[in-house]
């Protein structure tokens, strides 16, 4: 039953993250530094993409954003859906928060659920999460007050807060006795259930009402089908959100170049795909040959880095092209990119044919990037 609830919650989260919330009124901004400040005319859903996004004025609806750093310093009356390297929430959010990033820092009131995926996750003392908490992190420092169920998976977990609902944790690490700590001041009203290779370190001053249940990994050698599905969805969701975050930063900084590459992708796609395949085969071979000499070693490293970047950027180009085809009259880059990349990503994970769609999109995108670069080289000559 618990796994089913997690799966349903995750499915809802995927839908909420992938499909932007529709509204008659919305505000969309992109750029290197996006700042919402007092006096701005805002309404409905707020969309933002940029290197740094700062919210210094109350937002009347949902916030959907992607960038490098996001700072929310004023209340948000709706949900917050963001992907960024660093995300800091220091103001009240009336709705649900769905965040993916490297470092997440929350320290205020959350009116709905909290779905958080990151490397370092810090939930501060001032936090109050009224809904359920679903967390996946490398390091979790949990303080504040949680009114509903608390589910988490992390390599290292430290609990300091007040937990009114059941606490269910999975320690995804080895036998270190310090990986799960229930510290001084922690209050667990409905017990603790955790899965770990080692026993939790529970401070004598911590208050735990109800049972403490430890489940060893060895006792659950077989992973259930639902756990496999949940893990698969989380990994795909993280990949999609990182892809969208990277792409939104790129089209925000270089909107004309992004549109130009999408236009190039529309020309002779079969030929572009063939060129892309040849380039992807040739670059590693040239790198290997260059690495055989001391002089050529730096060239080999640069070629391999460019090869990796091309693999990542190619599908962004094709996804943006697809979005432009589906939404030709769009006035900005945001919507076509979000729609096109999301649809392409979903197509690449379809069983049996997804790998082929991914390969063709990659070849096509690399060919388009190469064709876009070539005219610039000719002009320079």
The 8 nearest C-alpha neighbors of each residue, nearest first, counted from 0:
[[1, 3, 2, 4, 5, 6, 225, 7],
 [2, 0, 4, 3, 5, 6, 167, 150],
 [1, 3, 5, 4, 0, 6, 225, 226],
 [4, 2, 6, 0, 5, 1, 7, 225],
 [5, 3, 7, 1, 6, 2, 8, 0],
 [6, 4, 2, 8, 3, 7, 9, 1],
 [5, 7, 3, 9, 4, 8, 10, 229],
 [6, 8, 10, 4, 9, 5, 3, 11],
 [9, 7, 5, 11, 6, 10, 4, 12],
 [8, 10, 12, 6, 11, 7, 5, 13],
 [11, 9, 7, 13, 12, 8, 6, 14],
 [10, 12, 14, 8, 9, 13, 15, 7],
 [11, 13, 9, 15, 10, 14, 16, 8],
 [14, 12, 10, 16, 15, 11, 17, 9],
 [13, 15, 11, 17, 12, 16, 18, 10],
 [16, 14, 12, 13, 18, 17, 11, 19],
 [17, 15, 13, 14, 18, 12, 80, 19],
 [16, 18, 14, 15, 13, 19, 341, 240],
 [17, 19, 15, 14, 16, 20, 338, 13],
 [20, 18, 21, 17, 15, 16, 63, 337],
 [19, 21, 18, 22, 44, 15, 61, 63],
 [22, 20, 19, 23, 44, 18, 25, 24],
 [21, 23, 24, 43, 25, 20, 44, 19],
 [22, 24, 25, 21, 43, 44, 42, 20],
 [25, 23, 43, 22, 42, 44, 26, 21],
 [24, 26, 44, 43, 42, 45, 22, 27],
 [25, 27, 45, 46, 44, 41, 42, 28],
 [28, 26, 46, 47, 45, 25, 29, 333],
 [29, 27, 47, 46, 48, 26, 33, 30],
 [28, 30, 48, 251, 49, 47, 33, 27],
 [31, 29, 251, 49, 32, 252, 33, 48],
 [30, 32, 50, 49, 252, 33, 51, 251],
 [33, 31, 51, 30, 50, 49, 52, 34],
 [34, 32, 52, 30, 51, 49, 53, 29],
 [33, 35, 53, 52, 54, 36, 32, 55],
 [36, 34, 54, 55, 56, 53, 39, 33],
 [35, 37, 55, 56, 39, 34, 38, 54],
 [36, 38, 56, 39, 55, 35, 57, 40],
 [37, 39, 36, 40, 56, 35, 41, 57],
 [40, 38, 37, 41, 36, 35, 56, 42],
 [39, 41, 38, 42, 26, 37, 35, 36],
 [42, 40, 39, 26, 58, 43, 59, 25],
 [43, 41, 25, 24, 59, 44, 26, 40],
 [42, 44, 25, 24, 60, 59, 22, 45],
 [43, 45, 25, 61, 60, 62, 26, 42],
 [44, 46, 26, 62, 25, 27, 61, 63],
 [47, 45, 27, 63, 64, 26, 62, 28],
 [46, 48, 64, 28, 29, 27, 63, 65],
 [49, 47, 29, 65, 66, 64, 247, 248],
 [50, 48, 66, 30, 31, 248, 29, 51],
 [49, 51, 67, 31, 66, 32, 248, 68],
 [52, 50, 68, 32, 49, 67, 69, 33],
 [53, 51, 69, 33, 34, 32, 70, 68],
 [54, 52, 70, 34, 69, 71, 55, 35],
 [53, 55, 71, 35, 72, 56, 34, 73],
 [56, 54, 36, 73, 72, 35, 53, 37],
 [55, 57, 36, 37, 73, 54, 35, 58],
 [58, 56, 74, 73, 75, 59, 55, 54],
 [57, 59, 75, 60, 76, 56, 74, 41],
 [60, 58, 76, 42, 43, 75, 57, 41],
 [61, 59, 77, 43, 44, 76, 58, 75],
 [60, 62, 77, 78, 44, 79, 45, 63],
 [61, 63, 79, 45, 46, 44, 80, 78],
 [64, 62, 80, 46, 81, 79, 45, 47],
 [63, 65, 47, 81, 48, 46, 62, 80],
 [66, 64, 82, 244, 48, 83, 81, 47],
 [67, 65, 49, 83, 50, 48, 244, 68],
 [66, 68, 50, 83, 84, 51, 85, 69],
 [69, 67, 85, 51, 83, 66, 84, 86],
 [68, 70, 86, 52, 51, 53, 87, 85],
 [69, 71, 53, 87, 86, 72, 54, 88],
 [72, 70, 88, 54, 73, 89, 53, 87],
 [71, 73, 89, 90, 55, 54, 70, 88],
 [72, 74, 90, 57, 56, 55, 71, 54],
 [75, 73, 91, 57, 90, 92, 76, 58],
 [74, 76, 92, 58, 77, 57, 93, 91],
 [75, 77, 93, 60, 59, 92, 58, 74],
 [78, 76, 61, 60, 94, 93, 75, 92],
 [79, 77, 94, 61, 95, 96, 62, 80],
 [78, 80, 96, 62, 61, 63, 97, 81],
 [81, 79, 63, 97, 98, 96, 62, 64],
 [82, 80, 64, 98, 65, 63, 79, 99],
 [81, 83, 99, 65, 100, 98, 244, 240],
 [84, 82, 67, 66, 100, 85, 65, 68],
 [83, 85, 100, 101, 67, 68, 102, 86],
 [86, 84, 68, 102, 83, 101, 103, 100],
 [87, 85, 69, 103, 68, 70, 104, 83],
 [86, 88, 104, 70, 105, 103, 71, 69],
 [89, 87, 71, 105, 90, 70, 104, 106],
 [88, 90, 72, 106, 107, 71, 87, 105],
 [91, 89, 74, 73, 72, 107, 88, 71],
 [90, 92, 74, 108, 107, 109, 93, 75],
 [93, 91, 75, 109, 94, 74, 76, 110],
 [94, 92, 110, 76, 77, 109, 75, 91],
 [93, 95, 78, 111, 77, 110, 92, 109],
 [94, 96, 111, 112, 78, 113, 79, 110],
 [95, 97, 79, 113, 78, 80, 114, 98],
 [98, 96, 114, 80, 115, 113, 79, 81],
 [97, 99, 115, 81, 82, 80, 116, 96],
 [100, 98, 116, 82, 117, 115, 81, 83],
 [101, 99, 84, 117, 83, 82, 102, 85],
 [100, 102, 118, 84, 117, 85, 119, 103],
 [103, 101, 119, 85, 100, 120, 118, 117],
 [104, 102, 120, 86, 85, 87, 121, 119],
 [103, 105, 87, 121, 122, 120, 86, 88],
 [106, 104, 122, 88, 123, 87, 107, 121],
 [105, 107, 123, 126, 125, 89, 122, 88],
 [108, 106, 126, 125, 90, 91, 89, 105],
 [107, 109, 127, 91, 126, 128, 92, 110],
 [110, 108, 128, 92, 111, 127, 93, 91],
 [109, 111, 93, 94, 129, 92, 128, 108],
 [112, 110, 95, 130, 94, 129, 109, 113],
 [111, 113, 130, 95, 131, 132, 96, 114],
 [112, 114, 132, 96, 95, 115, 97, 133],
 [115, 113, 97, 133, 134, 132, 96, 98],
 [114, 116, 134, 98, 97, 99, 113, 135],
 [117, 115, 99, 135, 136, 134, 98, 100],
 [118, 116, 100, 136, 101, 99, 119, 102],
 [117, 119, 137, 101, 136, 102, 138, 120],
 [120, 118, 102, 138, 117, 137, 101, 139],
 [119, 121, 103, 139, 102, 138, 104, 117],
 [120, 122, 104, 140, 103, 123, 139, 141],
 [123, 121, 105, 141, 142, 106, 104, 140],
 [124, 122, 106, 142, 125, 126, 143, 105],
 [123, 125, 143, 142, 126, 106, 122, 160],
 [126, 124, 106, 107, 123, 143, 127, 108],
 [127, 125, 107, 143, 106, 108, 124, 123],
 [128, 126, 108, 144, 143, 145, 109, 129],
 [129, 127, 109, 145, 130, 108, 146, 110],
 [128, 130, 146, 110, 111, 127, 109, 145],
 [129, 131, 112, 111, 147, 128, 146, 132],
 [132, 130, 112, 147, 148, 149, 113, 133],
 [131, 133, 113, 149, 112, 150, 114, 134],
 [134, 132, 114, 150, 151, 113, 115, 149],
 [135, 133, 151, 115, 114, 116, 150, 132],
 [136, 134, 116, 152, 151, 153, 115, 117],
 [137, 135, 153, 117, 118, 138, 116, 139],
 [136, 138, 118, 153, 154, 119, 155, 139],
 [139, 137, 119, 155, 136, 153, 154, 120],
 [140, 138, 156, 120, 141, 157, 121, 136],
 [141, 139, 121, 157, 122, 156, 120, 158],
 [140, 142, 158, 122, 159, 157, 139, 160],
 [143, 141, 160, 159, 124, 123, 122, 158],
 [142, 144, 124, 126, 160, 125, 123, 127],
 [143, 145, 127, 161, 160, 162, 126, 128],
 [146, 144, 162, 128, 147, 127, 163, 161],
 [145, 147, 163, 129, 164, 128, 162, 144],
 [148, 146, 164, 131, 130, 145, 163, 129],
 [149, 147, 164, 131, 165, 166, 132, 150],
 [148, 150, 132, 166, 131, 167, 165, 133],
 [151, 149, 167, 133, 168, 132, 166, 134],
 [152, 150, 134, 168, 135, 133, 169, 167],
 [151, 153, 169, 135, 168, 170, 134, 136],
 [154, 152, 136, 137, 170, 155, 171, 135],
 [153, 155, 171, 172, 137, 170, 138, 178],
 [154, 156, 178, 138, 153, 179, 139, 137],
 [155, 157, 179, 139, 178, 138, 140, 180],
 [158, 156, 180, 140, 179, 141, 181, 139],
 [157, 159, 181, 141, 182, 160, 180, 185],
 [160, 158, 185, 142, 182, 184, 141, 181],
 [161, 159, 142, 143, 185, 144, 158, 141],
 [160, 162, 186, 144, 185, 187, 145, 143],
 [161, 163, 187, 145, 164, 186, 188, 144],
 [164, 162, 146, 188, 145, 147, 187, 161],
 [163, 165, 148, 147, 162, 189, 146, 166],
 [166, 164, 189, 148, 190, 149, 167, 191],
 [165, 167, 149, 191, 150, 192, 148, 164],
 [168, 166, 192, 150, 193, 149, 191, 165],
 [169, 167, 193, 151, 152, 150, 192, 194],
 [168, 170, 152, 194, 193, 171, 151, 195],
 [171, 169, 195, 154, 153, 172, 152, 194],
 [172, 170, 154, 153, 169, 152, 173, 195],
 [173, 171, 154, 170, 174, 178, 155, 195],
 [172, 174, 175, 196, 171, 197, 195, 170],
 [173, 175, 197, 196, 176, 172, 195, 178],
 [174, 176, 177, 173, 178, 197, 172, 196],
 [175, 177, 178, 197, 174, 198, 199, 200],
 [178, 176, 175, 179, 180, 200, 199, 155],
 [177, 179, 155, 176, 175, 156, 154, 180],
 [180, 178, 156, 199, 177, 155, 157, 200],
 [179, 181, 200, 157, 182, 201, 199, 158],
 [182, 180, 201, 158, 202, 157, 200, 185],
 [181, 183, 202, 159, 180, 185, 158, 205],
 [182, 184, 205, 204, 185, 202, 159, 181],
 [185, 183, 205, 159, 182, 186, 204, 160],
 [184, 186, 159, 160, 205, 183, 161, 182],
 [187, 185, 161, 206, 207, 162, 205, 188],
 [188, 186, 207, 162, 189, 190, 208, 161],
 [187, 189, 208, 163, 190, 162, 207, 186],
 [190, 188, 165, 209, 208, 164, 187, 163],
 [189, 191, 209, 210, 208, 211, 187, 207],
 [192, 190, 211, 166, 212, 167, 210, 193],
 [193, 191, 212, 167, 211, 213, 166, 168],
 [194, 192, 168, 213, 169, 167, 214, 212],
 [193, 195, 214, 169, 215, 213, 170, 168],
 [196, 194, 170, 197, 215, 216, 169, 193],
 [195, 197, 174, 215, 216, 173, 198, 194],
 [198, 196, 174, 195, 176, 199, 175, 215],
 [197, 199, 176, 200, 195, 196, 213, 179],
 [198, 200, 179, 180, 201, 197, 176, 177],
 [199, 201, 180, 179, 181, 198, 177, 202],
 [202, 200, 181, 180, 199, 182, 203, 205],
 [203, 201, 182, 204, 205, 183, 181, 200],
 [202, 204, 205, 201, 183, 206, 182, 181],
 [205, 203, 183, 202, 206, 184, 182, 185],
 [204, 206, 183, 185, 202, 203, 184, 182],
 [207, 205, 186, 187, 185, 204, 208, 184],
 [208, 206, 187, 190, 186, 188, 209, 205],
 [209, 207, 188, 190, 189, 187, 206, 210],
 [208, 210, 190, 189, 207, 211, 188, 191],
 [211, 209, 190, 212, 191, 208, 189, 192],
 [210, 212, 191, 190, 192, 213, 209, 207],
 [213, 211, 192, 210, 191, 193, 214, 190],
 [212, 214, 193, 194, 192, 215, 211, 195],
 [213, 215, 194, 193, 195, 212, 216, 218],
 [216, 214, 217, 218, 195, 196, 194, 213],
 [215, 217, 219, 218, 196, 195, 220, 214],
 [218, 216, 215, 219, 220, 196, 214, 221],
 [219, 217, 215, 216, 220, 214, 221, 194],
 [220, 218, 216, 217, 221, 222, 215, 214],
 [219, 221, 217, 218, 222, 216, 215, 223],
 [222, 220, 219, 223, 218, 217, 224, 216],
 [221, 223, 226, 220, 224, 227, 219, 225],
 [224, 222, 226, 225, 221, 227, 228, 219],
 [223, 225, 227, 226, 228, 222, 229, 221],
 [224, 226, 228, 227, 223, 229, 2, 6],
 [227, 225, 229, 223, 228, 224, 230, 222],
 [226, 228, 224, 230, 225, 229, 231, 223],
 [229, 227, 225, 231, 226, 230, 232, 224],
 [228, 230, 226, 232, 231, 227, 225, 6],
 [231, 229, 233, 227, 228, 232, 226, 234],
 [230, 232, 228, 234, 229, 233, 227, 235],
 [233, 231, 235, 229, 234, 230, 236, 228],
 [232, 234, 236, 230, 231, 235, 237, 229],
 [233, 235, 237, 231, 232, 236, 230, 238],
 [236, 234, 238, 232, 237, 233, 239, 231],
 [237, 235, 233, 239, 238, 234, 232, 240],
 [236, 238, 234, 240, 235, 239, 233, 241],
 [239, 237, 235, 241, 236, 240, 242, 234],
 [240, 238, 242, 236, 237, 241, 243, 235],
 [239, 241, 243, 237, 242, 238, 244, 236],
 [242, 240, 244, 238, 243, 239, 245, 237],
 [243, 241, 239, 245, 240, 244, 238, 246],
 [242, 244, 240, 246, 241, 245, 247, 239],
 [243, 245, 65, 241, 247, 242, 246, 66],
 [246, 244, 242, 248, 243, 247, 241, 249],
 [245, 247, 249, 243, 248, 244, 242, 250],
 [248, 246, 250, 244, 249, 245, 48, 243],
 [247, 249, 251, 49, 245, 246, 250, 66],
 [250, 248, 246, 252, 251, 247, 253, 245],
 [251, 249, 254, 253, 247, 252, 248, 257],
 [252, 250, 30, 248, 29, 249, 254, 253],
 [251, 253, 249, 250, 30, 31, 254, 248],
 [252, 254, 250, 256, 255, 251, 249, 257],
 [255, 253, 250, 257, 256, 251, 252, 258],
 [256, 254, 258, 257, 253, 259, 250, 260],
 [255, 257, 259, 253, 258, 254, 260, 250],
 [258, 256, 254, 260, 255, 259, 250, 253],
 [257, 259, 261, 255, 260, 256, 254, 262],
 [258, 260, 256, 262, 261, 257, 255, 263],
 [261, 259, 263, 257, 262, 258, 371, 256],
 [260, 262, 320, 264, 258, 259, 263, 316],
 [263, 261, 259, 265, 260, 264, 258, 320],
 [262, 264, 260, 265, 261, 266, 367, 259],
 [265, 263, 367, 261, 262, 266, 260, 268],
 [264, 266, 262, 263, 268, 267, 261, 320],
 [265, 267, 264, 263, 268, 262, 271, 367],
 [268, 266, 270, 269, 271, 265, 264, 263],
 [267, 269, 271, 270, 266, 272, 264, 265],
 [270, 268, 272, 271, 267, 273, 363, 274],
 [269, 271, 273, 272, 268, 267, 274, 366],
 [270, 272, 366, 268, 274, 273, 269, 363],
 [273, 271, 363, 362, 275, 269, 270, 274],
 [272, 274, 270, 276, 275, 271, 277, 269],
 [275, 273, 271, 277, 366, 272, 276, 278],
 [274, 276, 366, 362, 365, 272, 278, 273],
 [275, 277, 362, 273, 279, 278, 274, 272],
 [276, 278, 280, 274, 275, 279, 281, 273],
 [279, 277, 281, 275, 280, 276, 282, 274],
 [278, 280, 276, 277, 281, 282, 275, 306],
 [281, 279, 277, 278, 282, 276, 283, 284],
 [280, 282, 278, 284, 279, 283, 277, 285],
 [281, 283, 285, 284, 279, 280, 278, 286],
 [284, 282, 286, 285, 281, 287, 280, 303],
 [285, 283, 287, 281, 286, 282, 288, 280],
 [284, 286, 288, 282, 287, 283, 289, 281],
 [285, 287, 299, 283, 289, 284, 288, 290],
 [288, 286, 290, 284, 285, 289, 283, 291],
 [287, 289, 285, 286, 290, 291, 284, 292],
 [288, 290, 295, 286, 291, 299, 287, 296],
 [291, 289, 296, 287, 292, 288, 295, 299],
 [292, 290, 289, 288, 287, 293, 295, 296],
 [291, 293, 295, 290, 294, 289, 296, 288],
 [294, 292, 296, 295, 291, 290, 297, 289],
 [295, 293, 292, 296, 297, 298, 289, 290],
 [294, 296, 289, 298, 292, 293, 290, 297],
 [295, 297, 290, 299, 293, 298, 294, 289],
 [298, 296, 300, 299, 295, 301, 294, 290],
 [297, 299, 301, 295, 296, 300, 302, 289],
 [300, 298, 286, 296, 302, 297, 289, 290],
 [301, 299, 297, 303, 302, 298, 304, 296],
 [300, 302, 304, 298, 303, 299, 305, 297],
 [303, 301, 305, 299, 304, 300, 306, 298],
 [302, 304, 306, 300, 305, 301, 299, 307],
 [305, 303, 301, 307, 306, 302, 308, 300],
 [306, 304, 308, 302, 303, 307, 309, 301],
 [305, 307, 303, 309, 304, 308, 302, 310],
 [308, 306, 304, 310, 305, 309, 303, 311],
 [309, 307, 305, 311, 310, 306, 312, 304],
 [310, 308, 312, 306, 311, 307, 313, 305],
 [309, 311, 307, 308, 313, 312, 361, 306],
 [310, 312, 308, 309, 313, 314, 307, 315],
 [313, 311, 309, 315, 314, 310, 308, 316],
 [314, 312, 364, 361, 365, 316, 315, 310],
 [313, 315, 317, 316, 361, 312, 318, 360],
 [314, 316, 318, 312, 313, 317, 319, 340],
 [317, 315, 319, 313, 314, 318, 364, 261],
 [318, 316, 320, 314, 319, 364, 315, 321],
 [319, 317, 340, 339, 321, 315, 320, 316],
 [318, 320, 336, 322, 316, 321, 317, 339],
 [321, 319, 261, 317, 323, 318, 322, 316],
 [322, 320, 339, 318, 324, 319, 323, 317],
 [339, 321, 323, 335, 319, 325, 324, 320],
 [324, 322, 326, 327, 320, 335, 321, 325],
 [323, 325, 321, 322, 327, 326, 320, 335],
 [324, 326, 322, 323, 327, 321, 335, 339],
 [325, 327, 323, 324, 328, 329, 322, 335],
 [328, 326, 323, 324, 329, 325, 322, 335],
 [327, 329, 326, 330, 323, 331, 325, 324],
 [330, 328, 331, 327, 326, 335, 334, 332],
 [329, 331, 328, 332, 327, 333, 334, 326],
 [332, 330, 329, 333, 334, 335, 27, 328],
 [331, 333, 335, 334, 336, 250, 330, 254],
 [334, 332, 336, 331, 335, 337, 247, 27],
 [333, 335, 337, 336, 332, 338, 331, 329],
 [336, 334, 322, 338, 323, 337, 339, 333],
 [335, 337, 319, 339, 334, 333, 338, 322],
 [338, 336, 334, 340, 335, 339, 341, 333],
 [337, 339, 335, 341, 336, 322, 340, 334],
 [322, 340, 338, 318, 321, 336, 342, 319],
 [339, 341, 318, 343, 342, 337, 338, 336],
 [340, 342, 344, 338, 343, 339, 337, 345],
 [343, 341, 345, 339, 344, 340, 338, 346],
 [344, 342, 346, 340, 345, 341, 318, 339],
 [343, 345, 341, 347, 346, 342, 340, 348],
 [344, 346, 342, 347, 343, 348, 341, 349],
 [345, 347, 343, 344, 349, 348, 353, 342],
 [348, 346, 353, 357, 344, 345, 356, 349],
 [349, 347, 353, 345, 346, 350, 344, 354],
 [348, 350, 353, 346, 347, 352, 351, 345],
 [349, 351, 353, 352, 348, 354, 347, 346],
 [352, 350, 353, 349, 354, 355, 348, 347],
 [353, 351, 355, 354, 350, 349, 356, 347],
 [352, 354, 347, 349, 348, 356, 355, 350],
 [355, 353, 357, 356, 352, 347, 358, 351],
 [356, 354, 358, 352, 357, 353, 359, 347],
 [357, 355, 353, 359, 358, 354, 347, 360],
 [358, 356, 354, 347, 360, 355, 359, 361],
 [357, 359, 355, 361, 360, 356, 354, 362],
 [358, 360, 362, 356, 361, 357, 363, 355],
 [361, 359, 363, 357, 358, 362, 314, 364],
 [360, 362, 313, 358, 364, 359, 363, 314],
 [363, 361, 275, 272, 276, 359, 365, 364],
 [362, 364, 272, 360, 366, 361, 271, 365],
 [363, 365, 313, 367, 361, 366, 362, 317],
 [366, 364, 275, 313, 368, 362, 367, 363],
 [365, 367, 275, 271, 369, 363, 274, 364],
 [366, 368, 264, 364, 370, 369, 365, 263],
 [369, 367, 371, 365, 366, 370, 364, 372],
 [370, 368, 366, 372, 371, 367, 365, 373],
 [369, 371, 367, 373, 368, 372, 366, 263],
 [372, 370, 368, 369, 373, 260, 367, 374],
 [373, 371, 369, 375, 370, 374, 368, 376],
 [372, 374, 376, 370, 375, 371, 369, 377],
 [375, 373, 377, 376, 372, 378, 371, 370],
 [376, 374, 378, 373, 377, 372, 379, 371],
 [375, 377, 373, 379, 374, 378, 380, 372],
 [376, 378, 374, 380, 375, 379, 373, 372],
 [379, 377, 375, 380, 376, 374, 373, 372],
 [378, 380, 376, 377, 375, 374, 373, 372],
 [379, 377, 378, 376, 375, 374, 373, 372]]
